[in-house]
Amino acid sequence: MNERFASDTAELYNKIAADQGLGFELERFSAAAATHEGLREALTRLREVPLSFLEPVYEPASALSWIENGGTSA
């Protein structure tokens, strides 16, 4: 992982955690980032598997519209 990106991201998470009154431990962030880096390729492949047997899932792009329409299917 790009060190500058990791540093910027850690700083952002630290600010978000502080805003929510939560603690932020750089060691835990670093461990999570390393795990994500190690699993990125496998997760990408997994995300590409079609799950046509599941009910439709609202994507974040359409979630606001869904909520604005009362949270029910059209």
C-alpha positions in Angstrom: 0.0 0.0 0.0 1.2 3.5 -0.9 2.7 4.9 2.4 1.3 8.4 1.7 -2.2 7.0 0.9 -2.1 4.9 4.1 -1.0 7.9 6.1 -3.8 10.1 4.7 -6.4 7.4 5.2 -5.2 6.7 8.8 -5.5 10.5 9.5 -9.0 10.6 8.0 -10.1 7.6 10.1 -8.6 9.2 13.2 -10.7 12.3 12.6 -13.9 10.3 11.9 -13.3 8.3 15.1 -12.7 11.4 17.2 -15.8 13.0 15.8 -17.8 10.0 16.9 -16.1 9.9 20.3 -14.3 6.6 19.5 -10.7 5.7 20.0 -8.4 5.0 17.0 -5.4 2.8 17.2 -2.9 3.1 14.4 -1.7 -0.5 15.0 -5.2 -1.9 14.4 -5.6 0.2 11.3 -2.3 -0.9 10.0 -3.2 -4.6 10.6 -6.5 -4.1 8.8 -4.9 -2.4 5.9 -2.4 -5.2 5.5 -5.1 -7.8 5.6 -7.1 -5.9 3.0 -4.0 -5.7 0.8 -3.4 -9.4 1.1 -7.0 -10.3 0.3 -7.7 -7.7 -2.4 -7.3 -10.0 -5.4 -9.4 -12.8 -3.9 -12.1 -10.2 -2.8 -12.2 -8.8 -6.4 -12.7 -12.2 -7.8 -15.4 -13.0 -5.3 -17.3 -9.7 -6.1 -17.3 -10.7 -9.8 -19.4 -13.9 -9.1 -23.0 -13.3 -10.1 -25.4 -14.1 -7.2 -28.6 -14.4 -9.4 -30.2 -16.7 -6.8 -30.5 -13.9 -4.3 -33.3 -11.3 -4.1 -32.5 -8.0 -5.7 -30.1 -5.9 -3.6 -30.3 -2.1 -3.7 -27.0 -0.6 -4.6 -25.8 2.5 -2.8 -26.5 4.6 -5.9 -30.2 3.7 -5.8 -30.5 3.6 -2.0 -31.5 7.2 -1.5 -34.2 6.9 -4.2 -35.5 3.7 -2.4 -35.6 5.5 1.0 -37.3 8.6 -0.5 -40.0 6.3 -2.0 -40.8 5.0 1.5 -38.4 2.0 1.5 -40.6 -0.2 -0.5 -40.2 -1.8 -4.0 -41.8 0.1 -6.8 
